[in-house]
Amino acid sequence: MQAMTPRPLALRLASLLAMTAVLGPVGTAYAAGPEDNTTVPPADEPSGNATGDGTLSASVSHIKVTYLSGGDGKGKQGNLGTVDPNWKPPACWYEPAFTPAQLKKFVETDGGGDVGIHQSWWGEELWTNHYRDEKPSDNFDLHAPTNSSADGYKNYNLGKDGYFWRGVAPDSSDPDSWDCGRIMFWVDAGQLPDDPNSPTPETLAEYAYDKVKVPETEVELKPEARSTVNLPTWVWLDKETFQDVKVRAELPNTGLWAETTAKPVALHLEPGTDDAETFPASGDCEINADGSIGTPYTKGKSDETPPCGIRYLRASGGKPYQLKASITWKVSWEGTGNARGDLPDGTFETTQDMDVQEIQSINR
């Protein structure tokens, strides 16, 4: 997603200082603060990105997230961590917020909240000035950021087919959220904004990546949770344990959608001590053709080298080693118009206790 050049720090500070300024009889304009957390309203909630109390919030998105496979809440789960430390989900984008009739109703019944990511209007007259009476925003909002000044609208554009679009930022304290600095603006039906931060299928794919939840499952061991010095511990995962996780993200009233798929590709083992060997030596156990990892231990294999496992060389001495098992997930996406691509691999790590005893032989 292409980004605009961030606004100078001096301009950002000037807008934030405006939070305490009052504009007299027409209402109060504030720079929007970062205190809101991202929430996704129910699908049947009216448009407008409003919170439960009717306040318009720049942190509330209408993107609808659906888990098509995996991530269904069965058992413990967690979010993927990306292997690319420089990658992060989109800082901001624009979404349809109101039809003309919805905006008119909002102004007449609520009329308060974030008109932009970093700008709030409190008081009906601020809204009617701009969206009903055609006044440019910089004529009455003295604290409008320089890049959010806009011509006004006549009677909320009633009779026209389209939507008023507004910036959304899950975290408005992120400096990159200033790239979406416009106040709410009009876009004809069937069109997308002519703006570098107009949403794309990739925007939705990246948003969905941040919502992917994968199973938090311990690996299976033989012997279970207790190993013996110099004898291998076999590690495996059943093919039913880790399956592809697919998340669909849709932005209503745009026709935009994307499906992000996380596919497990490898298990990495860290014994929790330098006094150990891993099999293979890299500690990376690949996924088998049937979707399983490693090979289950069977009787009579106690002296064999497992395809996926660990040999501890020193006893744990009463304090168990912390065996770390992390699954690597390959992440790809597809979306509107046959768009597709890859996202950084993700990982999820679990830790489990491993007691290692001194006995040199064991009956398995």
C-alpha positions as a Markdown table, in Angstrom:
| # | Residue | x | y | z |
|---|---|---|---|---|
| 1 | Met | 0.0 | 0.0 | 0.0 |
| 2 | Gln | 1.6 | 3.2 | -1.1 |
| 3 | Ala | 2.0 | 5.9 | 1.6 |
| 4 | Met | 2.1 | 9.6 | 1.4 |
| 5 | Thr | 4.9 | 11.6 | 2.9 |
| 6 | Pro | 4.4 | 12.0 | 6.7 |
| 7 | Arg | 3.5 | 15.5 | 7.8 |
| 8 | Pro | 6.2 | 17.6 | 9.5 |
| 9 | Leu | 6.4 | 17.2 | 13.3 |
| 10 | Ala | 5.6 | 20.9 | 13.9 |
| 11 | Leu | 2.3 | 20.5 | 12.1 |
| 12 | Arg | 1.4 | 17.4 | 14.1 |
| 13 | Leu | 2.2 | 19.1 | 17.3 |
| 14 | Ala | 0.1 | 22.2 | 16.3 |
| 15 | Ser | -2.9 | 20.0 | 15.6 |
| 16 | Leu | -2.5 | 18.1 | 18.9 |
| 17 | Leu | -2.3 | 21.3 | 20.9 |
| 18 | Ala | -5.6 | 22.3 | 19.4 |
| 19 | Met | -7.3 | 19.7 | 21.5 |
| 20 | Thr | -7.9 | 22.3 | 24.2 |
| 21 | Ala | -9.2 | 25.0 | 21.9 |
| 22 | Val | -12.9 | 25.9 | 21.8 |
| 23 | Leu | -14.5 | 27.6 | 18.8 |
| 24 | Gly | -17.4 | 29.4 | 20.6 |
| 25 | Pro | -21.0 | 29.0 | 19.4 |
| 26 | Val | -20.4 | 26.8 | 16.4 |
| 27 | Gly | -19.0 | 23.9 | 18.5 |
| 28 | Thr | -15.7 | 22.5 | 19.4 |
| 29 | Ala | -13.0 | 21.0 | 17.1 |
| 30 | Tyr | -10.3 | 18.8 | 18.5 |
| 31 | Ala | -7.4 | 16.9 | 17.2 |
| 32 | Ala | -8.4 | 13.2 | 17.6 |
| 33 | Gly | -6.4 | 11.3 | 20.3 |
| 34 | Pro | -5.0 | 7.8 | 20.3 |
| 35 | Glu | -7.0 | 6.5 | 23.2 |
| 36 | Asp | -9.5 | 4.3 | 21.2 |
| 37 | Asn | -8.9 | 0.7 | 20.5 |
| 38 | Thr | -9.9 | -1.1 | 17.3 |
| 39 | Thr | -13.3 | -2.8 | 17.5 |
| 40 | Val | -15.3 | -4.2 | 14.7 |
| 41 | Pro | -19.0 | -3.4 | 14.9 |
| 42 | Pro | -21.7 | -6.1 | 14.3 |
| 43 | Ala | -22.5 | -6.6 | 10.6 |
| 44 | Asp | -26.0 | -5.2 | 11.1 |
| 45 | Glu | -24.9 | -2.0 | 12.8 |
| 46 | Pro | -25.6 | 1.2 | 10.7 |
| 47 | Ser | -22.8 | 2.7 | 8.7 |
| 48 | Gly | -20.7 | 5.5 | 10.1 |
| 49 | Asn | -17.9 | 3.8 | 12.1 |
| 50 | Ala | -19.7 | 4.7 | 15.3 |
| 51 | Thr | -19.1 | 3.2 | 18.7 |
| 52 | Gly | -21.8 | 1.7 | 20.9 |
| 53 | Asp | -22.6 | 5.2 | 22.3 |
| 54 | Gly | -23.1 | 6.7 | 18.9 |
| 55 | Thr | -19.8 | 8.6 | 18.9 |
| 56 | Leu | -17.9 | 8.5 | 15.6 |
| 57 | Ser | -14.5 | 6.9 | 16.1 |
| 58 | Ala | -11.6 | 6.8 | 13.7 |
| 59 | Ser | -10.4 | 3.6 | 15.3 |
| 60 | Val | -13.5 | 1.6 | 14.3 |
| 61 | Ser | -13.4 | -0.3 | 11.0 |
| 62 | His | -16.3 | -1.8 | 9.0 |
| 63 | Ile | -14.0 | -4.5 | 7.6 |
| 64 | Lys | -15.8 | -7.8 | 8.0 |
| 65 | Val | -13.5 | -10.8 | 9.0 |
| 66 | Thr | -14.6 | -14.4 | 8.5 |
| 67 | Tyr | -12.6 | -17.5 | 9.3 |
| 68 | Leu | -13.1 | -19.9 | 6.4 |
| 69 | Ser | -10.9 | -22.7 | 7.9 |
| 70 | Gly | -9.0 | -22.9 | 11.2 |
| 71 | Gly | -9.3 | -20.2 | 13.8 |
| 72 | Asp | -12.7 | -21.5 | 14.9 |
| 73 | Gly | -12.1 | -21.0 | 18.6 |
| 74 | Lys | -11.6 | -24.7 | 19.4 |
| 75 | Gly | -8.7 | -25.0 | 21.8 |
| 76 | Lys | -6.1 | -22.4 | 22.6 |
| 77 | Gln | -5.0 | -20.1 | 19.8 |
| 78 | Gly | -2.8 | -17.1 | 19.3 |
| 79 | Asn | -1.8 | -14.5 | 16.7 |
| 80 | Leu | 1.0 | -15.1 | 14.3 |
| 81 | Gly | 4.3 | -13.3 | 14.8 |
| 82 | Thr | 5.9 | -12.2 | 11.5 |
| 83 | Val | 9.5 | -13.2 | 10.7 |
| 84 | Asp | 10.0 | -9.8 | 9.1 |
| 85 | Pro | 10.6 | -7.3 | 12.0 |
| 86 | Asn | 10.0 | -4.4 | 9.7 |
| 87 | Trp | 6.5 | -5.6 | 8.6 |
| 88 | Lys | 3.4 | -4.3 | 10.1 |
| 89 | Pro | -0.3 | -4.2 | 9.1 |
| 90 | Pro | -1.7 | -1.0 | 7.4 |
| 91 | Ala | -1.5 | 2.1 | 9.6 |
| 92 | Cys | -4.5 | 3.7 | 8.0 |
| 93 | Trp | -6.9 | 3.5 | 5.0 |
| 94 | Tyr | -10.2 | 5.1 | 3.9 |
| 95 | Glu | -13.6 | 3.4 | 4.1 |
| 96 | Pro | -17.2 | 4.3 | 3.2 |
| 97 | Ala | -18.8 | 5.7 | 6.3 |
| 98 | Phe | -22.2 | 7.2 | 5.4 |
| 99 | Thr | -24.8 | 7.5 | 2.7 |
| 100 | Pro | -26.2 | 11.0 | 2.4 |
| 101 | Ala | -29.3 | 10.0 | 4.4 |
| 102 | Gln | -27.2 | 8.3 | 7.1 |
| 103 | Leu | -25.0 | 11.3 | 7.5 |
| 104 | Lys | -28.0 | 13.6 | 7.8 |
| 105 | Lys | -29.5 | 11.4 | 10.5 |
| 106 | Phe | -26.2 | 11.2 | 12.3 |
| 107 | Val | -25.7 | 14.9 | 12.4 |
| 108 | Glu | -29.3 | 15.5 | 13.6 |
| 109 | Thr | -29.2 | 12.8 | 16.3 |
| 110 | Asp | -25.5 | 12.5 | 17.4 |
| 111 | Gly | -23.2 | 15.0 | 15.6 |
| 112 | Gly | -20.1 | 14.3 | 17.5 |
| 113 | Gly | -16.9 | 12.4 | 16.9 |
| 114 | Asp | -13.9 | 12.0 | 14.6 |
| 115 | Val | -14.4 | 13.6 | 11.2 |
| 116 | Gly | -10.9 | 12.5 | 10.4 |
| 117 | Ile | -8.3 | 10.3 | 12.1 |
| 118 | His | -6.7 | 13.3 | 13.8 |
| 119 | Gln | -9.6 | 15.7 | 13.9 |
| 120 | Ser | -12.8 | 15.7 | 16.0 |
| 121 | Trp | -15.9 | 17.9 | 15.6 |
| 122 | Trp | -18.2 | 18.3 | 18.6 |
| 123 | Gly | -21.4 | 20.3 | 18.1 |
| 124 | Glu | -24.0 | 20.0 | 15.3 |
| 125 | Glu | -23.1 | 23.3 | 13.6 |
| 126 | Leu | -19.6 | 22.2 | 12.7 |
| 127 | Trp | -21.1 | 19.3 | 10.7 |
| 128 | Thr | -24.0 | 21.4 | 9.2 |
| 129 | Asn | -21.6 | 24.1 | 8.2 |
| 130 | His | -19.6 | 21.7 | 6.0 |
| 131 | Tyr | -21.9 | 18.9 | 5.0 |
| 132 | Arg | -25.2 | 20.9 | 4.7 |
| 133 | Asp | -24.3 | 24.5 | 4.1 |
| 134 | Glu | -21.3 | 24.1 | 1.7 |
| 135 | Lys | -18.8 | 25.9 | 3.8 |
| 136 | Pro | -15.1 | 25.0 | 3.3 |
| 137 | Ser | -13.8 | 23.4 | 6.4 |
| 138 | Asp | -10.9 | 25.9 | 6.9 |
| 139 | Asn | -13.5 | 28.7 | 7.1 |
| 140 | Phe | -14.9 | 27.7 | 10.4 |
| 141 | Asp | -12.5 | 25.0 | 11.8 |
| 142 | Leu | -9.5 | 27.0 | 12.8 |
| 143 | His | -7.6 | 23.9 | 13.9 |
| 144 | Ala | -8.0 | 21.9 | 10.7 |
| 145 | Pro | -4.7 | 20.3 | 9.6 |
| 146 | Thr | -3.5 | 21.9 | 6.4 |
| 147 | Asn | -4.0 | 18.8 | 4.4 |
| 148 | Ser | -7.6 | 18.3 | 5.5 |
| 149 | Ser | -9.1 | 21.5 | 4.2 |
| 150 | Ala | -11.9 | 20.7 | 1.8 |
| 151 | Asp | -14.8 | 22.4 | -0.1 |
| 152 | Gly | -18.3 | 22.0 | 1.5 |
| 153 | Tyr | -21.3 | 20.0 | 0.4 |
| 154 | Lys | -24.9 | 21.0 | -0.2 |
| 155 | Asn | -27.6 | 19.3 | 1.9 |
| 156 | Tyr | -25.5 | 16.2 | 2.6 |
| 157 | Asn | -25.5 | 15.3 | -1.1 |
| 158 | Leu | -29.0 | 14.0 | -0.7 |
| 159 | Gly | -30.3 | 12.6 | -4.0 |
| 160 | Lys | -26.8 | 11.5 | -5.1 |
| 161 | Asp | -25.6 | 7.9 | -5.2 |
| 162 | Gly | -22.5 | 7.3 | -3.3 |
| 163 | Tyr | -20.8 | 7.5 | 0.1 |
| 164 | Phe | -18.9 | 9.8 | 2.4 |
| 165 | Trp | -15.6 | 8.1 | 3.1 |
| 166 | Arg | -13.5 | 8.6 | 6.2 |
| 167 | Gly | -10.0 | 7.6 | 7.3 |
| 168 | Val | -9.6 | 4.7 | 9.8 |
| 169 | Ala | -6.5 | 4.0 | 11.9 |
| 170 | Pro | -6.4 | 1.1 | 14.4 |
| 171 | Asp | -3.8 | 3.1 | 16.3 |
| 172 | Ser | -3.9 | 6.9 | 15.7 |
| 173 | Ser | -0.7 | 7.3 | 17.7 |
| 174 | Asp | 1.2 | 5.7 | 14.8 |
| 175 | Pro | 3.0 | 8.5 | 12.9 |
| 176 | Asp | 2.0 | 6.7 | 9.6 |
| 177 | Ser | -1.7 | 7.3 | 10.4 |
| 178 | Trp | -1.1 | 10.9 | 9.4 |
| 179 | Asp | -1.0 | 9.7 | 5.8 |
| 180 | Cys | -4.8 | 9.5 | 5.9 |
| 181 | Gly | -5.3 | 13.1 | 7.1 |
| 182 | Arg | -8.3 | 14.0 | 5.0 |
| 183 | Ile | -11.6 | 14.8 | 6.7 |
| 184 | Met | -14.7 | 12.8 | 5.5 |
| 185 | Phe | -15.2 | 13.3 | 1.8 |
| 186 | Trp | -17.5 | 12.2 | -1.0 |
| 187 | Val | -17.0 | 9.3 | -3.5 |
| 188 | Asp | -19.6 | 8.4 | -6.2 |
| 189 | Ala | -21.1 | 4.9 | -6.0 |
| 190 | Gly | -19.0 | 2.2 | -7.6 |
| 191 | Gln | -15.8 | 4.3 | -7.3 |
| 192 | Leu | -12.8 | 4.2 | -5.1 |
| 193 | Pro | -11.1 | 7.3 | -3.8 |
| 194 | Asp | -8.3 | 8.8 | -5.9 |
| 195 | Asp | -5.9 | 8.7 | -3.0 |
| 196 | Pro | -2.7 | 6.7 | -2.3 |
| 197 | Asn | -4.4 | 5.3 | 0.8 |
| 198 | Ser | -7.5 | 4.1 | -1.0 |
| 199 | Pro | -8.1 | 0.5 | 0.1 |
| 200 | Thr | -7.0 | -2.3 | -2.1 |
| 201 | Pro | -7.3 | -6.1 | -1.9 |
| 202 | Glu | -3.7 | -6.1 | -0.5 |
| 203 | Thr | -4.9 | -3.7 | 2.2 |
| 204 | Leu | -7.5 | -6.2 | 3.2 |
| 205 | Ala | -5.1 | -9.1 | 3.0 |
| 206 | Glu | -2.7 | -7.4 | 5.3 |
| 207 | Tyr | -5.5 | -6.5 | 7.7 |
| 208 | Ala | -6.6 | -10.2 | 7.7 |
| 209 | Tyr | -3.0 | -11.3 | 8.4 |
| 210 | Asp | -3.1 | -9.4 | 11.7 |
| 211 | Lys | -6.3 | -11.4 | 12.5 |
| 212 | Val | -5.0 | -14.9 | 11.7 |
| 213 | Lys | -5.1 | -17.2 | 14.8 |
| 214 | Val | -3.3 | -20.5 | 14.8 |
| 215 | Pro | -3.5 | -23.4 | 17.2 |
| 216 | Glu | -1.4 | -23.3 | 20.4 |
| 217 | Thr | -0.7 | -27.0 | 20.6 |
| 218 | Glu | 2.2 | -28.8 | 22.3 |
| 219 | Val | 4.2 | -31.2 | 20.3 |
| 220 | Glu | 3.9 | -34.9 | 21.1 |
| 221 | Leu | 6.9 | -36.6 | 22.7 |
| 222 | Lys | 8.1 | -40.0 | 23.5 |
| 223 | Pro | 8.9 | -40.4 | 26.3 |
| 224 | Glu | 6.3 | -37.9 | 27.4 |
| 225 | Ala | 7.7 | -34.8 | 29.2 |
| 226 | Arg | 10.6 | -36.9 | 30.6 |
| 227 | Ser | 13.7 | -37.8 | 28.6 |
| 228 | Thr | 16.8 | -39.7 | 29.4 |
| 229 | Val | 20.4 | -38.6 | 28.9 |
| 230 | Asn | 21.9 | -39.8 | 25.6 |
| 231 | Leu | 18.6 | -41.4 | 24.4 |
| 232 | Pro | 16.6 | -39.6 | 21.7 |
| 233 | Thr | 13.3 | -38.1 | 22.4 |
| 234 | Trp | 11.0 | -38.4 | 19.4 |
| 235 | Val | 8.9 | -35.4 | 18.4 |
| 236 | Trp | 5.9 | -35.4 | 16.1 |
| 237 | Leu | 2.6 | -33.7 | 15.3 |
| 238 | Asp | -0.4 | -35.5 | 13.8 |
| 239 | Lys | -1.5 | -34.4 | 10.4 |
| 240 | Glu | -4.9 | -33.3 | 11.9 |
| 241 | Thr | -3.2 | -31.0 | 14.4 |
| 242 | Phe | -2.0 | -28.2 | 12.0 |
| 243 | Gln | -4.1 | -27.3 | 9.0 |
| 244 | Asp | -4.3 | -24.3 | 6.7 |
| 245 | Val | -5.9 | -21.3 | 8.3 |
| 246 | Lys | -7.8 | -19.0 | 5.9 |
| 247 | Val | -9.2 | -15.6 | 6.8 |
| 248 | Arg | -11.5 | -13.6 | 4.6 |
| 249 | Ala | -11.7 | -9.8 | 4.9 |
| 250 | Glu | -14.4 | -7.8 | 3.1 |
| 251 | Leu | -15.0 | -4.1 | 3.0 |
| 252 | Pro | -18.8 | -3.5 | 2.6 |
| 253 | Asn | -20.0 | -1.2 | -0.2 |
| 254 | Thr | -16.7 | -1.4 | -2.2 |
| 255 | Gly | -16.7 | -4.9 | -3.7 |
| 256 | Leu | -13.2 | -5.4 | -2.2 |
| 257 | Trp | -12.3 | -8.6 | -0.5 |
| 258 | Ala | -9.2 | -10.7 | 0.2 |
| 259 | Glu | -8.5 | -14.1 | 1.6 |
| 260 | Thr | -5.3 | -14.6 | 3.5 |
| 261 | Thr | -4.1 | -18.2 | 4.0 |
| 262 | Ala | -1.5 | -19.4 | 6.5 |
| 263 | Lys | -0.1 | -22.8 | 5.6 |
| 264 | Pro | 2.2 | -24.7 | 8.2 |
| 265 | Val | 5.5 | -25.6 | 6.5 |
| 266 | Ala | 8.0 | -26.5 | 9.3 |
| 267 | Leu | 8.5 | -27.1 | 13.0 |
| 268 | His | 11.6 | -25.7 | 14.7 |
| 269 | Leu | 12.9 | -27.1 | 17.9 |
| 270 | Glu | 15.0 | -25.4 | 20.6 |
| 271 | Pro | 15.9 | -27.9 | 23.4 |
| 272 | Gly | 16.3 | -25.2 | 26.1 |
| 273 | Thr | 20.0 | -26.0 | 26.7 |
| 274 | Asp | 23.2 | -26.1 | 24.8 |
| 275 | Asp | 23.8 | -29.7 | 26.2 |
| 276 | Ala | 21.6 | -31.3 | 23.5 |
| 277 | Glu | 21.4 | -32.3 | 19.9 |
| 278 | Thr | 18.5 | -31.8 | 17.6 |
| 279 | Phe | 17.4 | -34.0 | 14.7 |
| 280 | Pro | 17.9 | -32.8 | 12.1 |
| 281 | Ala | 20.9 | -30.7 | 13.3 |
| 282 | Ser | 19.2 | -27.5 | 12.2 |
| 283 | Gly | 16.3 | -28.2 | 14.5 |
| 284 | Asp | 13.9 | -27.7 | 11.5 |
| 285 | Cys | 11.5 | -30.5 | 10.9 |
| 286 | Glu | 9.7 | -30.2 | 7.6 |
| 287 | Ile | 6.1 | -31.0 | 7.0 |
| 288 | Asn | 5.5 | -34.5 | 5.6 |
| 289 | Ala | 3.5 | -35.1 | 2.4 |
| 290 | Asp | 0.5 | -36.1 | 4.4 |
| 291 | Gly | 0.6 | -32.9 | 6.5 |
| 292 | Ser | 2.2 | -34.5 | 9.6 |
| 293 | Ile | 5.5 | -33.5 | 11.2 |
| 294 | Gly | 8.1 | -36.1 | 12.3 |
| 295 | Thr | 7.3 | -39.8 | 12.9 |
| 296 | Pro | 5.5 | -41.2 | 15.9 |
| 297 | Tyr | 7.7 | -43.4 | 18.1 |
| 298 | Thr | 6.9 | -47.1 | 18.0 |
| 299 | Lys | 8.3 | -49.9 | 20.2 |
| 300 | Gly | 11.8 | -51.0 | 19.4 |
| 301 | Lys | 13.1 | -47.7 | 18.1 |
| 302 | Ser | 14.7 | -46.5 | 21.3 |
| 303 | Asp | 18.2 | -46.6 | 19.8 |
| 304 | Glu | 17.3 | -45.2 | 16.4 |
| 305 | Thr | 17.7 | -41.6 | 15.3 |
| 306 | Pro | 14.3 | -39.9 | 14.9 |
| 307 | Pro | 13.6 | -37.8 | 11.8 |
| 308 | Cys | 12.4 | -35.1 | 14.2 |
| 309 | Gly | 13.6 | -35.1 | 17.8 |
| 310 | Ile | 16.2 | -34.2 | 20.5 |
| 311 | Arg | 18.9 | -36.0 | 22.4 |
| 312 | Tyr | 19.7 | -34.4 | 25.8 |
| 313 | Leu | 23.4 | -34.8 | 26.9 |
| 314 | Arg | 23.0 | -33.6 | 30.5 |
| 315 | Ala | 20.3 | -34.1 | 33.1 |
| 316 | Ser | 18.0 | -31.2 | 34.0 |
| 317 | Gly | 18.9 | -31.5 | 37.7 |
| 318 | Gly | 15.4 | -31.0 | 39.1 |
| 319 | Lys | 14.7 | -27.9 | 37.0 |
| 320 | Pro | 13.1 | -28.8 | 33.7 |
| 321 | Tyr | 14.5 | -27.5 | 30.4 |
| 322 | Gln | 12.2 | -25.3 | 28.5 |
| 323 | Leu | 11.6 | -27.0 | 25.1 |
| 324 | Lys | 10.5 | -24.4 | 22.5 |
| 325 | Ala | 8.6 | -25.6 | 19.5 |
| 326 | Ser | 7.7 | -23.0 | 16.8 |
| 327 | Ile | 5.7 | -23.6 | 13.7 |
| 328 | Thr | 6.5 | -21.6 | 10.6 |
| 329 | Trp | 3.5 | -20.6 | 8.5 |
| 330 | Lys | 3.8 | -19.6 | 4.9 |
| 331 | Val | 1.3 | -16.8 | 4.2 |
| 332 | Ser | -0.3 | -15.9 | 0.8 |
| 333 | Trp | -3.4 | -14.1 | -0.3 |
| 334 | Glu | -5.8 | -13.7 | -3.2 |
| 335 | Gly | -8.5 | -11.1 | -3.7 |
| 336 | Thr | -10.7 | -8.9 | -5.9 |
| 337 | Gly | -9.8 | -9.0 | -9.6 |
| 338 | Asn | -7.6 | -12.1 | -9.4 |
| 339 | Ala | -5.1 | -10.1 | -7.3 |
| 340 | Arg | -2.7 | -12.3 | -5.3 |
| 341 | Gly | 0.6 | -12.2 | -3.6 |
| 342 | Asp | 2.6 | -13.3 | -0.6 |
| 343 | Leu | 3.1 | -11.9 | 2.9 |
| 344 | Pro | 6.0 | -12.5 | 5.3 |
| 345 | Asp | 6.1 | -15.9 | 6.9 |
| 346 | Gly | 4.6 | -16.1 | 10.3 |
| 347 | Thr | 5.6 | -18.0 | 13.4 |
| 348 | Phe | 4.0 | -19.2 | 16.6 |
| 349 | Glu | 5.9 | -20.6 | 19.5 |
| 350 | Thr | 4.9 | -22.8 | 22.4 |
| 351 | Thr | 7.1 | -23.8 | 25.4 |
| 352 | Gln | 6.8 | -27.0 | 27.5 |
| 353 | Asp | 8.8 | -28.5 | 30.4 |
| 354 | Met | 11.3 | -31.3 | 29.7 |
| 355 | Asp | 12.6 | -33.3 | 32.7 |
| 356 | Val | 15.8 | -35.1 | 31.7 |
| 357 | Gln | 17.1 | -38.0 | 34.0 |
| 358 | Glu | 20.5 | -39.6 | 34.3 |
| 359 | Ile | 19.5 | -43.2 | 33.8 |
| 360 | Gln | 21.4 | -44.5 | 30.8 |
| 361 | Ser | 18.8 | -47.0 | 29.7 |
| 362 | Ile | 15.0 | -47.2 | 29.8 |
| 363 | Asn | 12.4 | -49.8 | 28.9 |
| 364 | Arg | 10.2 | -48.4 | 26.2 |
